[in-house]
Structure formats: C-alpha cells, structure tokens
Amino acid sequence: CLVIVLIGGNDILGTTSAGDFDRELLDLLRSAAAPGRTLVVIDLPLPPLGHWFGAAFRDRAGEAGALLLSRRILGKVFSKPENTVDG
C-alpha cells in the first residue's frame, strides 16, 4: 500500500505556527503509518523565512519512516500538459 501525503500551502501561508504545523504533521504521519504501508511525503515551496516548515517536513518524514519527495520532482510531473486534466 502506498500512501502519498501532499499538504496544501494554506497552513504555511496562513496563521498556523510552525510548531502547530510540526505537531499536526507528525500526528498525520503517525496515523497513516502501518505495517505494509509505504509513506511518501511531498514537501512544498516555502515562503521567505518559512524554513521551519521545511524542517518539519524533513524531520517528521524521517521520524515516521516516510520517504521525502522533493517538490521539484512533483513540478516536473505537473509541468507536462498530458499529466493534468484541469490545466
């Protein structure tokens, strides 16, 4: 079973603190983890001074045993017109 975790950027752009994001990301990954599952976390582009969110992605993915996939790879997938249906 493959579980892909791709979180939208509203928390990062909104009022969510980095500490809250960090805790909630860990809770999410722990709830998704189970024997026989492979977790993949996709990080997001970060705003200026958003390095704490990037650290949360790296640290919590590692703690949960998840693979961290760079947003650059995801960007290459989405940049091909045949890979999206909404443009």
Summary of the structure (lengths in Angstrom):
residues: 87
radius of gyration: 13.6
end to end distance: 28.9
largest distance: 38.1
contacts: 206
relative contact order: 0.19
helix: 49%
strand: 15%
